[in-house]
Amino acid sequence: MPTYLIGKDCKVTIGNTNTVVGMGTWSISGVTADQLESTAFGDEWKSYEFGLRDGGTISFSGLHDVTDTTGQAALQNANVENTDITSMRFYVNNTSYYMPCLTTGYFSPSTTQNAATEVSYLNIVSLDISADKSGLVQINFSAKVSGCMVFV
């Protein structure tokens, strides 16, 4: 019998203790791979090779709380200061979550970089705050994944 997850059990944290207050949605786009055309003269069909992989993007949003200094304000600072974040967690229930991969096992050793530095992180690439006279003030974050996300 399948085990379905319930959205109300989700949350967003920085590390395992700093909940990003007010969040109500999150979405992870997932990994994509470049398709490099390798067709040659005389071929009848196009052919492709896999290129670099892209870790995707993450969007999360909710109610804006100006007093959340260890969550929303920390992410705003990361956006302004271009700080890499390795400790974000996107929970699907009380114990399981997605986070940036912090081990090198998911990456092939590179000849141009030290494999020990090839861990994943997020960059907060944008944040939007919106208000409507008949609603609560909203905040929306977008993050770019460098590397990949893993399920823990």
WOGI-V646864 format. One record per pair of residues at least 4 apart in sequence whose ideal C-beta (glycine too) atoms are under 8 Angstrom apart, sorted by the first residue. I is the first residue (numbers start at 0). J is the second residue. D is the distance in whole Angstrom. If there is no record, write none. Layout:
i: <I/I>
j: <J/J>
d: <D/D>
//
This chain:
i: <4/4/4/4/5/8/8/8/8/9/9/9/9/9/10/10/10/10/11/11/11/11/11/11/11/11/11/11/12/12/12/12/12/12/12/12/12/13/13/13/13/13/13/13/13/13/13/14/14/15/17/17/17/18/19/19/19/19/19/19/20/20/20/20/20/20/21/21/21/21/21/21/21/22/22/22/23/23/23/24/24/24/24/25/25/25/25/25/26/26/26/27/27/27/27/27/27/28/28/28/29/30/30/30/30/30/31/31/31/32/32/32/32/32/33/33/33/33/33/34/34/34/34/35/35/35/35/36/36/36/37/37/37/38/38/38/38/42/52/53/54/54/54/54/54/54/54/55/55/56/56/56/56/56/57/57/57/57/57/57/57/58/58/58/58/59/59/59/59/60/60/60/60/61/61/62/62/62/62/63/63/63/63/63/63/64/64/65/65/67/67/68/68/69/70/71/71/72/73/74/74/74/74/74/75/75/75/76/76/77/77/77/77/77/78/78/78/78/78/81/83/83/83/83/84/84/84/84/84/84/85/85/85/85/85/85/86/87/87/87/87/88/88/88/88/89/89/89/89/90/90/91/91/91/95/95/96/96/97/97/97/97/98/98/98/99/99/99/99/99/99/99/99/99/99/100/100/100/100/100/100/100/100/100/101/101/102/103/103/103/103/103/105/105/105/105/106/106/106/108/109/109/109/112/112/113/117/118/119/119/119/119/119/119/120/120/121/121/121/121/122/122/122/123/123/123/124/124/124/125/125/126/126/126/126/127/127/128/128/128/128/129/129/129/130/130/130/144>
j: <8/9/91/92/92/90/91/92/93/25/89/90/91/92/18/19/22/90/18/19/22/25/59/70/87/88/89/90/16/17/18/19/70/87/88/90/96/17/19/69/70/73/74/84/86/87/88/86/88/88/69/70/73/70/59/61/67/70/71/74/61/62/64/67/70/71/61/62/63/64/67/71/138/59/60/61/60/61/62/58/59/60/61/57/58/59/60/89/57/58/59/55/56/57/89/97/148/55/56/57/55/52/53/54/55/147/52/53/55/49/50/51/52/53/49/50/51/52/53/47/48/49/50/47/48/49/50/45/46/47/46/47/48/42/44/45/46/46/147/144/119/143/144/145/146/147/148/144/148/124/141/142/143/144/87/89/121/141/142/144/148/139/140/141/142/89/139/140/142/137/138/139/140/137/138/135/136/137/138/71/128/135/136/137/138/70/71/71/72/71/72/72/73/73/74/75/138/76/77/78/84/123/126/140/79/123/126/80/82/81/82/84/122/123/123/124/125/126/140/122/120/121/122/145/99/120/121/122/123/142/99/101/118/119/120/121/98/98/99/121/142/96/97/98/151/96/97/98/148/95/96/95/96/97/150/151/150/151/148/149/150/151/148/149/151/118/119/120/121/144/145/146/147/148/149/104/105/106/118/119/146/147/148/149/118/119/118/108/114/115/117/118/119/146/147/149/114/117/146/114/113/114/117/116/117/117/146/146/144/145/146/147/148/149/145/146/142/143/144/145/142/143/145/140/141/142/141/142/143/140/141/138/139/140/141/138/139/136/137/138/139/136/137/139/134/136/137/148>
d: <7/8/5/6/8/7/7/5/7/7/7/5/6/8/6/8/7/5/7/4/5/6/5/8/7/7/6/7/7/6/5/6/8/7/5/7/8/4/7/7/6/6/7/7/6/6/8/4/7/7/4/6/7/6/7/8/7/4/6/7/8/8/5/4/5/7/4/4/7/5/7/7/7/6/7/4/7/4/7/8/6/5/7/7/7/4/8/5/7/5/7/7/8/5/7/6/6/4/5/7/5/6/7/6/6/6/7/5/7/5/7/7/5/7/7/3/5/8/7/5/8/7/7/6/5/7/4/6/7/6/5/6/5/5/8/5/5/7/8/8/7/8/3/6/5/5/7/5/8/8/6/7/6/7/8/7/7/7/4/6/8/7/7/5/8/7/8/5/8/6/6/4/7/7/7/5/7/7/7/7/6/8/4/6/4/8/6/8/8/4/6/5/7/6/7/6/6/6/6/7/8/5/7/6/7/8/6/6/7/8/4/6/8/5/4/7/7/5/8/7/4/7/6/7/8/6/5/7/7/8/5/6/7/7/5/8/7/6/7/5/7/4/7/5/8/6/5/7/8/7/4/5/6/8/7/7/8/6/5/7/6/8/7/6/6/7/4/5/6/7/8/6/8/6/8/8/5/8/7/4/6/5/7/5/5/7/7/8/5/6/5/7/8/7/6/7/7/4/7/4/8/6/6/6/6/8/7/6/7/6/3/6/7/8/5/7/4/7/6/7/6/5/7/6/7/5/5/6/5/7/5/7/7/5/7/7/5/7/7/5/8/7/5/7/8/5/7/6>
//
